[in-house]
Amino acid sequence: MAHLVAAVDTSTDEEASPDAVSTWFEYPAYLFGRLSAEDRHRLADLFREAAMKEPEGPWREALLAVPDGFGLDED
């Protein structure tokens, strides 16, 4: 999931329209929002762990932004 989000986030508007992207991530965002705060924080940690396995650079930065993009660290 994190890699999919990062791929979309690093794409251009021609490669993935912002309207389509919004639609694609609407349901996962809804599901993540239904998780308990503890589960959202754990999921955020898993996304960050996946990011840290990547070499430094824009791809890792995009992966590190996934938890914030979905509000996973919010209580």
All heavy atoms as a GROMACS GRO file, in nm:
protein
  589
    1MET      N    1   0.083  -0.118   0.000
    1MET     CA    2   0.000   0.000   0.000
    1MET      C    3   0.087   0.125   0.000
    1MET      O    4   0.061   0.219  -0.074
    1MET     CB    5  -0.093  -0.004   0.122
    1MET     CG    6  -0.182   0.115   0.135
    1MET     SD    7  -0.307   0.113   0.007
    1MET     CE    8  -0.384   0.266   0.033
    2ALA      N    9   0.190   0.126   0.084
    2ALA     CA   10   0.277   0.243   0.092
    2ALA      C   11   0.345   0.269  -0.042
    2ALA      O   12   0.357   0.383  -0.084
    2ALA     CB   13   0.380   0.225   0.202
    3HIS      N   14   0.387   0.163  -0.108
    3HIS     CA   15   0.453   0.180  -0.237
    3HIS      C   16   0.356   0.232  -0.343
    3HIS      O   17   0.394   0.314  -0.427
    3HIS     CB   18   0.518   0.050  -0.282
    3HIS     CG   19   0.645   0.021  -0.210
    3HIS    ND1   20   0.767   0.062  -0.257
    3HIS    CD2   21   0.670  -0.042  -0.093
    3HIS    CE1   22   0.862   0.024  -0.172
    3HIS    NE2   23   0.803  -0.038  -0.072
    4LEU      N   24   0.233   0.188  -0.338
    4LEU     CA   25   0.132   0.238  -0.431
    4LEU      C   26   0.110   0.387  -0.409
    4LEU      O   27   0.108   0.466  -0.504
    4LEU     CB   28   0.001   0.162  -0.414
    4LEU     CG   29  -0.118   0.216  -0.493
    4LEU    CD1   30  -0.093   0.210  -0.642
    4LEU    CD2   31  -0.244   0.140  -0.456
    5VAL      N   32   0.094   0.427  -0.286
    5VAL     CA   33   0.073   0.569  -0.254
    5VAL      C   34   0.194   0.651  -0.297
    5VAL      O   35   0.180   0.758  -0.357
    5VAL     CB   36   0.043   0.589  -0.104
    5VAL    CG1   37   0.036   0.736  -0.068
    5VAL    CG2   38  -0.088   0.519  -0.068
    6ALA      N   39   0.314   0.601  -0.269
    6ALA     CA   40   0.435   0.674  -0.307
    6ALA      C   41   0.446   0.686  -0.458
    6ALA      O   42   0.486   0.790  -0.510
    6ALA     CB   43   0.558   0.606  -0.249
    7ALA      N   44   0.412   0.579  -0.531
    7ALA     CA   45   0.417   0.584  -0.677
    7ALA      C   46   0.322   0.690  -0.731
    7ALA      O   47   0.357   0.766  -0.821
    7ALA     CB   48   0.384   0.447  -0.735
    8VAL      N   49   0.204   0.696  -0.674
    8VAL     CA   50   0.107   0.796  -0.718
    8VAL      C   51   0.154   0.936  -0.679
    8VAL      O   52   0.147   1.030  -0.758
    8VAL     CB   53  -0.032   0.765  -0.660
    8VAL    CG1   54  -0.129   0.879  -0.685
    8VAL    CG2   55  -0.086   0.636  -0.720
    9ASP      N   56   0.206   0.949  -0.557
    9ASP     CA   57   0.251   1.080  -0.510
    9ASP      C   58   0.369   1.134  -0.590
    9ASP      O   59   0.385   1.255  -0.602
    9ASP     CB   60   0.289   1.075  -0.362
    9ASP     CG   61   0.168   1.079  -0.271
    9ASP    OD1   62   0.056   1.108  -0.320
    9ASP    OD2   63   0.185   1.054  -0.151
   10THR      N   64   0.452   1.046  -0.644
   10THR     CA   65   0.568   1.092  -0.720
   10THR      C   66   0.539   1.100  -0.869
   10THR      O   67   0.627   1.135  -0.947
   10THR     CB   68   0.690   0.999  -0.696
   10THR    OG1   69   0.656   0.865  -0.733
   10THR    CG2   70   0.735   1.005  -0.551
   11SER      N   71   0.416   1.071  -0.909
   11SER     CA   72   0.380   1.080  -1.050
   11SER      C   73   0.338   1.222  -1.086
   11SER      O   74   0.307   1.304  -1.000
   11SER     CB   75   0.266   0.982  -1.082
   11SER     OG   76   0.148   1.022  -1.017
   12THR      N   77   0.338   1.250  -1.215
   12THR     CA   78   0.293   1.380  -1.263
   12THR      C   79   0.142   1.378  -1.280
   12THR      O   80   0.080   1.271  -1.282
   12THR     CB   81   0.358   1.413  -1.398
   12THR    OG1   82   0.311   1.320  -1.496
   12THR    CG2   83   0.510   1.408  -1.390
   13ASP      N   84   0.083   1.495  -1.297
   13ASP     CA   85  -0.062   1.504  -1.321
   13ASP      C   86  -0.102   1.432  -1.449
   13ASP      O   87  -0.215   1.382  -1.459
   13ASP     CB   88  -0.107   1.649  -1.327
   13ASP     CG   89  -0.106   1.716  -1.190
   13ASP    OD1   90  -0.083   1.647  -1.089
   13ASP    OD2   91  -0.129   1.839  -1.185
   14GLU      N   92  -0.012   1.425  -1.546
   14GLU     CA   93  -0.042   1.355  -1.671
   14GLU      C   94  -0.043   1.203  -1.650
   14GLU      O   95  -0.116   1.130  -1.717
   14GLU     CB   96   0.060   1.391  -1.780
   14GLU     CG   97   0.052   1.534  -1.829
   14GLU     CD   98   0.119   1.633  -1.735
   14GLU    OE1   99   0.221   1.599  -1.671
   14GLU    OE2  100   0.066   1.746  -1.722
   15GLU      N  101   0.039   1.155  -1.558
   15GLU     CA  102   0.047   1.011  -1.530
   15GLU      C  103  -0.069   0.965  -1.442
   15GLU      O  104  -0.116   0.852  -1.456
   15GLU     CB  105   0.179   0.977  -1.464
   15GLU     CG  106   0.299   0.999  -1.553
   15GLU     CD  107   0.431   0.990  -1.480
   15GLU    OE1  108   0.437   1.024  -1.360
   15GLU    OE2  109   0.529   0.950  -1.544
   16ALA      N  110  -0.111   1.048  -1.351
   16ALA     CA  111  -0.222   1.015  -1.261
   16ALA      C  112  -0.294   1.145  -1.227
   16ALA      O  113  -0.240   1.228  -1.155
   16ALA     CB  114  -0.170   0.948  -1.134
   17SER      N  115  -0.415   1.158  -1.276
   17SER     CA  116  -0.488   1.282  -1.252
   17SER      C  117  -0.521   1.297  -1.104
   17SER      O  118  -0.554   1.199  -1.036
   17SER     CB  119  -0.616   1.287  -1.335
   17SER     OG  120  -0.721   1.222  -1.271
   18PRO      N  121  -0.511   1.419  -1.053
   18PRO     CA  122  -0.543   1.441  -0.911
   18PRO      C  123  -0.684   1.396  -0.873
   18PRO      O  124  -0.705   1.345  -0.763
   18PRO     CB  125  -0.527   1.592  -0.895
   18PRO     CG  126  -0.430   1.631  -1.002
   18PRO     CD  127  -0.460   1.539  -1.117
   19ASP      N  128  -0.779   1.411  -0.964
   19ASP     CA  129  -0.916   1.367  -0.934
   19ASP      C  130  -0.923   1.215  -0.919
   19ASP      O  131  -0.989   1.164  -0.829
   19ASP     CB  132  -1.012   1.413  -1.044
   19ASP     CG  133  -1.035   1.562  -1.043
   19ASP    OD1  134  -1.016   1.625  -0.936
   19ASP    OD2  135  -1.072   1.617  -1.149
   20ALA      N  136  -0.853   1.144  -1.007
   20ALA     CA  137  -0.852   0.997  -0.999
   20ALA      C  138  -0.782   0.952  -0.871
   20ALA      O  139  -0.830   0.861  -0.803
   20ALA     CB  140  -0.782   0.938  -1.121
   21VAL      N  141  -0.672   1.016  -0.839
   21VAL     CA  142  -0.597   0.980  -0.718
   21VAL      C  143  -0.684   0.998  -0.595
   21VAL      O  144  -0.688   0.912  -0.507
   21VAL     CB  145  -0.468   1.064  -0.708
   21VAL    CG1  146  -0.403   1.048  -0.572
   21VAL    CG2  147  -0.372   1.025  -0.819
   22SER      N  148  -0.756   1.108  -0.590
   22SER     CA  149  -0.844   1.133  -0.477
   22SER      C  150  -0.947   1.020  -0.463
   22SER      O  151  -0.972   0.971  -0.353
   22SER     CB  152  -0.914   1.268  -0.496
   22SER     OG  153  -1.005   1.290  -0.393
   23THR      N  154  -1.002   0.979  -0.574
   23THR     CA  155  -1.100   0.871  -0.573
   23THR      C  156  -1.037   0.739  -0.530
   23THR      O  157  -1.095   0.664  -0.452
   23THR     CB  158  -1.164   0.855  -0.712
   23THR    OG1  159  -1.227   0.979  -0.746
   23THR    CG2  160  -1.267   0.745  -0.714
   24TRP      N  161  -0.915   0.710  -0.580
   24TRP     CA  162  -0.848   0.584  -0.547
   24TRP      C  163  -0.825   0.569  -0.397
   24TRP      O  164  -0.834   0.460  -0.342
   24TRP     CB  165  -0.714   0.574  -0.616
   24TRP     CG  166  -0.718   0.564  -0.765
   24TRP    CD1  167  -0.824   0.528  -0.844
   24TRP    CD2  168  -0.612   0.593  -0.855
   24TRP    NE1  169  -0.790   0.533  -0.976
   24TRP    CE2  170  -0.660   0.573  -0.986
   24TRP    CE3  171  -0.481   0.636  -0.837
   24TRP    CZ2  172  -0.581   0.592  -1.097
   24TRP    CZ3  173  -0.402   0.655  -0.949
   24TRP    CH2  174  -0.452   0.633  -1.077
   25PHE      N  175  -0.789   0.679  -0.331
   25PHE     CA  176  -0.750   0.670  -0.191
   25PHE      C  177  -0.862   0.706  -0.093
   25PHE      O  178  -0.843   0.701   0.027
   25PHE     CB  179  -0.627   0.757  -0.165
   25PHE     CG  180  -0.505   0.705  -0.237
   25PHE    CD1  181  -0.425   0.790  -0.308
   25PHE    CD2  182  -0.474   0.571  -0.235
   25PHE    CE1  183  -0.314   0.743  -0.376
   25PHE    CE2  184  -0.364   0.521  -0.302
   25PHE     CZ  185  -0.283   0.609  -0.373
   26GLU      N  186  -0.978   0.735  -0.146
   26GLU     CA  187  -1.091   0.770  -0.059
   26GLU      C  188  -1.130   0.653   0.031
   26GLU      O  189  -1.147   0.670   0.152
   26GLU     CB  190  -1.209   0.810  -0.148
   26GLU     CG  191  -1.318   0.885  -0.079
   26GLU     CD  192  -1.417   0.937  -0.180
   26GLU    OE1  193  -1.392   1.045  -0.238
   26GLU    OE2  194  -1.519   0.868  -0.202
   27TYR      N  195  -1.144   0.534  -0.025
   27TYR     CA  196  -1.187   0.420   0.055
   27TYR      C  197  -1.080   0.375   0.155
   27TYR      O  198  -1.112   0.352   0.273
   27TYR     CB  199  -1.233   0.304  -0.034
   27TYR     CG  200  -1.300   0.194   0.044
   27TYR    CD1  201  -1.419   0.217   0.112
   27TYR    CD2  202  -1.243   0.068   0.052
   27TYR    CE1  203  -1.481   0.117   0.185
   27TYR    CE2  204  -1.304  -0.033   0.125
   27TYR     CZ  205  -1.422  -0.008   0.192
   27TYR     OH  206  -1.483  -0.107   0.265
   28PRO      N  207  -0.952   0.362   0.114
   28PRO     CA  208  -0.851   0.328   0.215
   28PRO      C  209  -0.847   0.431   0.328
   28PRO      O  210  -0.834   0.394   0.445
   28PRO     CB  211  -0.719   0.327   0.137
   28PRO     CG  212  -0.758   0.298  -0.002
   28PRO     CD  213  -0.893   0.363  -0.020
   29ALA      N  214  -0.861   0.560   0.295
   29ALA     CA  215  -0.861   0.663   0.399
   29ALA      C  216  -0.979   0.642   0.494
   29ALA      O  217  -0.965   0.656   0.616
   29ALA     CB  218  -0.867   0.801   0.337
   30TYR      N  219  -1.093   0.606   0.439
   30TYR     CA  220  -1.211   0.578   0.521
   30TYR      C  221  -1.184   0.460   0.614
   30TYR      O  222  -1.212   0.466   0.735
   30TYR     CB  223  -1.331   0.548   0.430
   30TYR     CG  224  -1.448   0.484   0.500
   30TYR    CD1  225  -1.531   0.559   0.583
   30TYR    CD2  226  -1.474   0.349   0.485
   30TYR    CE1  227  -1.638   0.499   0.649
   30TYR    CE2  228  -1.580   0.288   0.549
   30TYR     CZ  229  -1.661   0.363   0.632
   30TYR     OH  230  -1.766   0.304   0.698
   31LEU      N  231  -1.127   0.352   0.559
   31LEU     CA  232  -1.098   0.234   0.642
   31LEU      C  233  -0.995   0.265   0.750
   31LEU      O  234  -1.010   0.222   0.864
   31LEU     CB  235  -1.049   0.119   0.553
   31LEU     CG  236  -1.151   0.058   0.459
   31LEU    CD1  237  -1.085  -0.048   0.372
   31LEU    CD2  238  -1.268   0.000   0.536
   32PHE      N  239  -0.889   0.338   0.713
   32PHE     CA  240  -0.788   0.374   0.812
   32PHE      C  241  -0.849   0.459   0.924
   32PHE      O  242  -0.812   0.445   1.039
   32PHE     CB  243  -0.672   0.450   0.747
   32PHE     CG  244  -0.592   0.369   0.649
   32PHE    CD1  245  -0.514   0.433   0.554
   32PHE    CD2  246  -0.593   0.230   0.648
   32PHE    CE1  247  -0.438   0.361   0.463
   32PHE    CE2  248  -0.519   0.157   0.557
   32PHE     CZ  249  -0.441   0.223   0.464
   33GLY      N  250  -0.941   0.544   0.888
   33GLY     CA  251  -1.007   0.629   0.987
   33GLY      C  252  -1.092   0.552   1.086
   33GLY      O  253  -1.120   0.599   1.196
   34ARG      N  254  -1.133   0.433   1.047
   34ARG     CA  255  -1.215   0.349   1.135
   34ARG      C  256  -1.131   0.266   1.232
   34ARG      O  257  -1.185   0.206   1.326
   34ARG     CB  258  -1.303   0.257   1.053
   34ARG     CG  259  -1.408   0.335   0.973
   34ARG     CD  260  -1.497   0.242   0.900
   34ARG     NE  261  -1.549   0.144   0.994
   34ARG     CZ  262  -1.676   0.112   1.009
   34ARG    NH1  263  -1.766   0.170   0.934
   34ARG    NH2  264  -1.714   0.022   1.095
   35LEU      N  265  -1.000   0.263   1.211
   35LEU     CA  266  -0.912   0.189   1.301
   35LEU      C  267  -0.900   0.261   1.435
   35LEU      O  268  -0.916   0.383   1.442
   35LEU     CB  269  -0.772   0.176   1.240
   35LEU     CG  270  -0.759   0.094   1.113
   35LEU    CD1  271  -0.618   0.109   1.057
   35LEU    CD2  272  -0.794  -0.052   1.137
   36SER      N  273  -0.869   0.186   1.537
   36SER     CA  274  -0.841   0.249   1.666
   36SER      C  275  -0.714   0.332   1.653
   36SER      O  276  -0.632   0.310   1.563
   36SER     CB  277  -0.823   0.143   1.775
   36SER     OG  278  -0.702   0.071   1.753
   37ALA      N  279  -0.695   0.427   1.744
   37ALA     CA  280  -0.575   0.510   1.742
   37ALA      C  281  -0.450   0.422   1.751
   37ALA      O  282  -0.352   0.446   1.681
   37ALA     CB  283  -0.578   0.612   1.856
   38GLU      N  284  -0.455   0.320   1.834
   38GLU     CA  285  -0.342   0.230   1.850
   38GLU      C  286  -0.309   0.159   1.718
   38GLU      O  287  -0.191   0.149   1.679
   38GLU     CB  288  -0.371   0.127   1.958
   38GLU     CG  289  -0.258   0.029   1.982
   38GLU     CD  290  -0.292  -0.073   2.090
   38GLU    OE1  291  -0.383  -0.050   2.171
   38GLU    OE2  292  -0.224  -0.177   2.092
   39ASP      N  293  -0.411   0.111   1.648
   39ASP     CA  294  -0.389   0.042   1.521
   39ASP      C  295  -0.340   0.139   1.412
   39ASP      O  296  -0.254   0.102   1.331
   39ASP     CB  297  -0.515  -0.029   1.475
   39ASP     CG  298  -0.546  -0.153   1.557
   39ASP    OD1  299  -0.455  -0.205   1.625
   39ASP    OD2  300  -0.663  -0.198   1.552
   40ARG      N  301  -0.391   0.261   1.411
   40ARG     CA  302  -0.344   0.360   1.314
   40ARG      C  303  -0.197   0.392   1.338
   40ARG      O  304  -0.119   0.402   1.244
   40ARG     CB  305  -0.428   0.489   1.322
   40ARG     CG  306  -0.561   0.478   1.254
   40ARG     CD  307  -0.627   0.613   1.233
   40ARG     NE  308  -0.623   0.701   1.348
   40ARG     CZ  309  -0.709   0.698   1.449
   40ARG    NH1  310  -0.809   0.612   1.450
   40ARG    NH2  311  -0.697   0.782   1.549
   41HIS      N  312  -0.158   0.406   1.464
   41HIS     CA  313  -0.018   0.435   1.496
   41HIS      C  314   0.072   0.318   1.456
   41HIS      O  315   0.182   0.340   1.404
   41HIS     CB  316  -0.002   0.465   1.645
   41HIS     CG  317  -0.066   0.593   1.687
   41HIS    ND1  318  -0.004   0.683   1.769
   41HIS    CD2  319  -0.186   0.647   1.658
   41HIS    CE1  320  -0.084   0.787   1.789
   41HIS    NE2  321  -0.195   0.767   1.722
   42ARG      N  322   0.025   0.197   1.479
   42ARG     CA  323   0.104   0.079   1.439
   42ARG      C  324   0.118   0.073   1.287
   42ARG      O  325   0.225   0.043   1.236
   42ARG     CB  326   0.037  -0.049   1.493
   42ARG     CG  327   0.109  -0.175   1.453
   42ARG     CD  328   0.248  -0.184   1.516
   42ARG     NE  329   0.316  -0.301   1.465
   42ARG     CZ  330   0.439  -0.302   1.416
   42ARG    NH1  331   0.512  -0.192   1.415
   42ARG    NH2  332   0.492  -0.411   1.369
   43LEU      N  333   0.011   0.101   1.216
   43LEU     CA  334   0.016   0.103   1.070
   43LEU      C  335   0.113   0.211   1.022
   43LEU      O  336   0.193   0.187   0.931
   43LEU     CB  337  -0.123   0.126   1.012
   43LEU     CG  338  -0.136   0.123   0.861
   43LEU    CD1  339  -0.086  -0.009   0.803
   43LEU    CD2  340  -0.281   0.148   0.822
   44ALA      N  341   0.110   0.326   1.085
   44ALA     CA  342   0.205   0.434   1.051
   44ALA      C  343   0.348   0.386   1.072
   44ALA      O  344   0.436   0.411   0.988
   44ALA     CB  345   0.176   0.559   1.136
   45ASP      N  346   0.372   0.316   1.182
   45ASP     CA  347   0.506   0.262   1.209
   45ASP      C  348   0.548   0.162   1.101
   45ASP      O  349   0.663   0.162   1.057
   45ASP     CB  350   0.512   0.195   1.346
   45ASP     CG  351   0.505   0.293   1.461
   45ASP    OD1  352   0.530   0.414   1.440
   45ASP    OD2  353   0.473   0.248   1.574
   46LEU      N  354   0.454   0.079   1.057
   46LEU     CA  355   0.486  -0.018   0.951
   46LEU      C  356   0.522   0.052   0.820
   46LEU      O  357   0.614   0.011   0.750
   46LEU     CB  358   0.369  -0.114   0.931
   46LEU     CG  359   0.343  -0.212   1.044
   46LEU    CD1  360   0.211  -0.287   1.022
   46LEU    CD2  361   0.459  -0.310   1.057
   47PHE      N  362   0.448   0.157   0.787
   47PHE     CA  363   0.479   0.234   0.667
   47PHE      C  364   0.618   0.296   0.678
   47PHE      O  365   0.697   0.294   0.583
   47PHE     CB  366   0.375   0.344   0.642
   47PHE     CG  367   0.246   0.295   0.583
   47PHE    CD1  368   0.125   0.352   0.624
   47PHE    CD2  369   0.242   0.196   0.487
   47PHE    CE1  370   0.005   0.311   0.569
   47PHE    CE2  371   0.122   0.153   0.432
   47PHE     CZ  372   0.003   0.210   0.473
   48ARG      N  373   0.651   0.350   0.795
   48ARG     CA  374   0.783   0.410   0.814
   48ARG      C  375   0.894   0.304   0.808
   48ARG      O  376   1.001   0.329   0.752
   48ARG     CB  377   0.788   0.487   0.945
   48ARG     CG  378   0.719   0.623   0.936
   48ARG     CD  379   0.743   0.707   1.059
   48ARG     NE  380   0.658   0.668   1.170
   48ARG     CZ  381   0.535   0.712   1.188
   48ARG    NH1  382   0.481   0.800   1.105
   48ARG    NH2  383   0.465   0.672   1.292
   49GLU      N  384   0.868   0.187   0.864
   49GLU     CA  385   0.966   0.078   0.856
   49GLU      C  386   0.993   0.040   0.711
   49GLU      O  387   1.108   0.018   0.672
   49GLU     CB  388   0.917  -0.044   0.933
   49GLU     CG  389   0.924  -0.030   1.084
   49GLU     CD  390   0.862  -0.148   1.156
   49GLU    OE1  391   0.854  -0.260   1.099
   49GLU    OE2  392   0.819  -0.129   1.272
   50ALA      N  393   0.888   0.033   0.631
   50ALA     CA  394   0.905   0.002   0.488
   50ALA      C  395   0.987   0.111   0.420
   50ALA      O  396   1.074   0.082   0.338
   50ALA     CB  397   0.768  -0.012   0.421
   51ALA      N  398   0.962   0.235   0.456
   51ALA     CA  399   1.035   0.347   0.396
   51ALA      C  400   1.183   0.339   0.427
   51ALA      O  401   1.268   0.365   0.341
   51ALA     CB  402   0.978   0.480   0.444
   52MET      N  403   1.216   0.304   0.550
   52MET     CA  404   1.356   0.302   0.591
   52MET      C  405   1.436   0.189   0.525
   52MET      O  406   1.558   0.190   0.528
   52MET     CB  407   1.367   0.295   0.743
   52MET     CG  408   1.309   0.418   0.814
   52MET     SD  409   1.364   0.576   0.744
   52MET     CE  410   1.535   0.573   0.789
   53LYS      N  411   1.370   0.097   0.461
   53LYS     CA  412   1.438  -0.010   0.388
   53LYS      C  413   1.479   0.036   0.248
   53LYS      O  414   1.549  -0.038   0.178
   53LYS     CB  415   1.348  -0.133   0.379
   53LYS     CG  416   1.326  -0.199   0.514
   53LYS     CD  417   1.235  -0.318   0.504
   53LYS     CE  418   1.213  -0.377   0.644
   53LYS     NZ  419   1.121  -0.491   0.640
   54GLU      N  420   1.433   0.154   0.210
   54GLU     CA  421   1.465   0.208   0.078
   54GLU      C  422   1.587   0.299   0.087
   54GLU      O  423   1.614   0.357   0.192
   54GLU     CB  424   1.346   0.289   0.024
   54GLU     CG  425   1.220   0.208   0.007
   54GLU     CD  426   1.231   0.101  -0.099
   54GLU    OE1  427   1.307   0.120  -0.197
   54GLU    OE2  428   1.164  -0.003  -0.085
   55PRO      N  429   1.661   0.314  -0.024
   55PRO     CA  430   1.774   0.407  -0.023
   55PRO      C  431   1.726   0.551  -0.002
   55PRO      O  432   1.612   0.584  -0.035
   55PRO     CB  433   1.837   0.392  -0.162
   55PRO     CG  434   1.763   0.285  -0.232
   55PRO     CD  435   1.644   0.246  -0.150
   56GLU      N  436   1.813   0.634   0.053
   56GLU     CA  437   1.779   0.775   0.071
   56GLU      C  438   1.743   0.836  -0.063
   56GLU      O  439   1.800   0.800  -0.165
   56GLU     CB  440   1.896   0.850   0.132
   56GLU     CG  441   1.920   0.819   0.277
   56GLU     CD  442   2.028   0.904   0.339
   56GLU    OE1  443   2.045   1.021   0.297
   56GLU    OE2  444   2.098   0.854   0.427
   57GLY      N  445   1.646   0.928  -0.058
   57GLY     CA  446   1.608   0.996  -0.180
   57GLY      C  447   1.459   1.023  -0.186
   57GLY      O  448   1.387   1.003  -0.086
   58PRO      N  449   1.409   1.067  -0.301
   58PRO     CA  450   1.269   1.106  -0.313
   58PRO      C  451   1.171   0.992  -0.287
   58PRO      O  452   1.064   1.015  -0.231
   58PRO     CB  453   1.256   1.156  -0.457
   58PRO     CG  454   1.390   1.161  -0.515
   58PRO     CD  455   1.485   1.092  -0.422
   59TRP      N  456   1.209   0.870  -0.326
   59TRP     CA  457   1.118   0.757  -0.304
   59TRP      C  458   1.099   0.733  -0.154
   59TRP      O  459   0.987   0.717  -0.107
   59TRP     CB  460   1.174   0.632  -0.372
   59TRP     CG  461   1.081   0.515  -0.364
   59TRP    CD1  462   1.096   0.406  -0.286
   59TRP    CD2  463   0.958   0.498  -0.435
   59TRP    NE1  464   0.991   0.320  -0.304
   59TRP    CE2  465   0.904   0.374  -0.395
   59TRP    CE3  466   0.888   0.575  -0.527
   59TRP    CZ2  467   0.784   0.326  -0.445
   59TRP    CZ3  468   0.768   0.526  -0.576
   59TRP    CH2  469   0.717   0.404  -0.536
   60ARG      N  470   1.208   0.732  -0.078
   60ARG     CA  471   1.198   0.713   0.067
   60ARG      C  472   1.117   0.826   0.129
   60ARG      O  473   1.032   0.802   0.215
   60ARG     CB  474   1.335   0.708   0.132
   60ARG     CG  475   1.324   0.688   0.285
   60ARG     CD  476   1.453   0.708   0.358
   60ARG     NE  477   1.538   0.591   0.346
   60ARG     CZ  478   1.653   0.579   0.409
   60ARG    NH1  479   1.698   0.675   0.487
   60ARG    NH2  480   1.726   0.471   0.395
   61GLU      N  481   1.141   0.948   0.085
   61GLU     CA  482   1.068   1.064   0.140
   61GLU      C  483   0.918   1.051   0.112
   61GLU      O  484   0.836   1.083   0.198
   61GLU     CB  485   1.124   1.194   0.083
   61GLU     CG  486   1.267   1.222   0.125
   61GLU     CD  487   1.288   1.219   0.276
   61GLU    OE1  488   1.207   1.278   0.349
   61GLU    OE2  489   1.386   1.156   0.320
   62ALA      N  490   0.884   1.004  -0.008
   62ALA     CA  491   0.742   0.985  -0.040
   62ALA      C  492   0.681   0.878   0.049
   62ALA      O  493   0.568   0.893   0.098
   62ALA     CB  494   0.726   0.948  -0.187
   63LEU      N  495   0.755   0.771   0.073
   63LEU     CA  496   0.705   0.666   0.163
   63LEU      C  497   0.689   0.716   0.306
   63LEU      O  498   0.592   0.682   0.374
   63LEU     CB  499   0.799   0.545   0.161
   63LEU     CG  500   0.796   0.459   0.034
   63LEU    CD1  501   0.911   0.359   0.036
   63LEU    CD2  502   0.663   0.388   0.021
   64LEU      N  503   0.783   0.798   0.351
   64LEU     CA  504   0.774   0.852   0.487
   64LEU      C  505   0.655   0.946   0.503
   64LEU      O  506   0.606   0.965   0.615
   64LEU     CB  507   0.904   0.924   0.524
   64LEU     CG  508   1.024   0.833   0.551
   64LEU    CD1  509   1.151   0.916   0.564
   64LEU    CD2  510   1.001   0.750   0.676
   65ALA      N  511   0.608   1.003   0.394
   65ALA     CA  512   0.494   1.096   0.399
   65ALA      C  513   0.358   1.025   0.402
   65ALA      O  514   0.257   1.089   0.432
   65ALA     CB  515   0.500   1.191   0.280
   66VAL      N  516   0.356   0.895   0.374
   66VAL     CA  517   0.229   0.823   0.368
   66VAL      C  518   0.150   0.831   0.498
   66VAL      O  519   0.030   0.865   0.495
   66VAL     CB  520   0.252   0.676   0.324
   66VAL    CG1  521   0.126   0.593   0.339
   66VAL    CG2  522   0.303   0.672   0.180
   67PRO      N  523   0.208   0.804   0.615
   67PRO     CA  524   0.127   0.810   0.738
   67PRO      C  525   0.064   0.948   0.760
   67PRO      O  526  -0.053   0.956   0.799
   67PRO     CB  527   0.228   0.779   0.849
   67PRO     CG  528   0.335   0.700   0.782
   67PRO     CD  529   0.344   0.757   0.644
   68ASP      N  530   0.138   1.053   0.732
   68ASP     CA  531   0.084   1.187   0.750
   68ASP      C  532  -0.028   1.214   0.650
   68ASP      O  533  -0.130   1.274   0.684
   68ASP     CB  534   0.195   1.291   0.735
   68ASP     CG  535   0.151   1.430   0.776
   68ASP    OD1  536   0.083   1.441   0.882
   68ASP    OD2  537   0.181   1.525   0.703
   69GLY      N  538  -0.011   1.165   0.527
   69GLY     CA  539  -0.112   1.186   0.424
   69GLY      C  540  -0.247   1.124   0.459
   69GLY      O  541  -0.352   1.175   0.421
   70PHE      N  542  -0.243   1.016   0.533
   70PHE     CA  543  -0.366   0.949   0.576
   70PHE      C  544  -0.405   0.986   0.719
   70PHE      O  545  -0.503   0.933   0.771
   70PHE     CB  546  -0.353   0.797   0.564
   70PHE     CG  547  -0.369   0.746   0.424
   70PHE    CD1  548  -0.258   0.702   0.353
   70PHE    CD2  549  -0.492   0.743   0.363
   70PHE    CE1  550  -0.271   0.653   0.224
   70PHE    CE2  551  -0.507   0.694   0.233
   70PHE     CZ  552  -0.396   0.651   0.163
   71GLY      N  553  -0.330   1.072   0.784
   71GLY     CA  554  -0.362   1.112   0.921
   71GLY      C  555  -0.348   1.001   1.022
   71GLY      O  556  -0.420   0.998   1.122
   72LEU      N  557  -0.256   0.909   0.998
   72LEU     CA  558  -0.244   0.792   1.085
   72LEU      C  559  -0.188   0.822   1.223
   72LEU      O  560  -0.208   0.746   1.316
   72LEU     CB  561  -0.159   0.684   1.018
   72LEU     CG  562  -0.216   0.627   0.888
   72LEU    CD1  563  -0.119   0.527   0.827
   72LEU    CD2  564  -0.352   0.562   0.912
   73ASP      N  565  -0.116   0.932   1.236
   73ASP     CA  566  -0.059   0.967   1.366
   73ASP      C  567  -0.151   1.053   1.451
   73ASP      O  568  -0.118   1.087   1.564
   73ASP     CB  569   0.076   1.038   1.346
   73ASP     CG  570   0.182   0.941   1.297
   73ASP    OD1  571   0.188   0.827   1.347
   73ASP    OD2  572   0.261   0.980   1.209
   74GLU      N  573  -0.265   1.088   1.395
   74GLU     CA  574  -0.360   1.171   1.471
   74GLU      C  575  -0.438   1.083   1.569
   74GLU      O  576  -0.464   0.967   1.542
   74GLU     CB  577  -0.456   1.240   1.375
   74GLU     CG  578  -0.387   1.336   1.280
   74GLU     CD  579  -0.480   1.391   1.175
   74GLU    OE1  580  -0.602   1.369   1.184
   74GLU    OE2  581  -0.430   1.457   1.084
   75ASP      N  582  -0.475   1.141   1.682
   75ASP     CA  583  -0.553   1.066   1.780
   75ASP      C  584  -0.700   1.090   1.765
   75ASP      O  585  -0.751   1.174   1.708
   75ASP     CB  586  -0.510   1.104   1.922
   75ASP     CG  587  -0.374   1.045   1.955
   75ASP    OD1  588  -0.341   0.939   1.904
   75ASP    OD2  589  -0.300   1.110   2.032
   0.00000   0.00000   0.00000
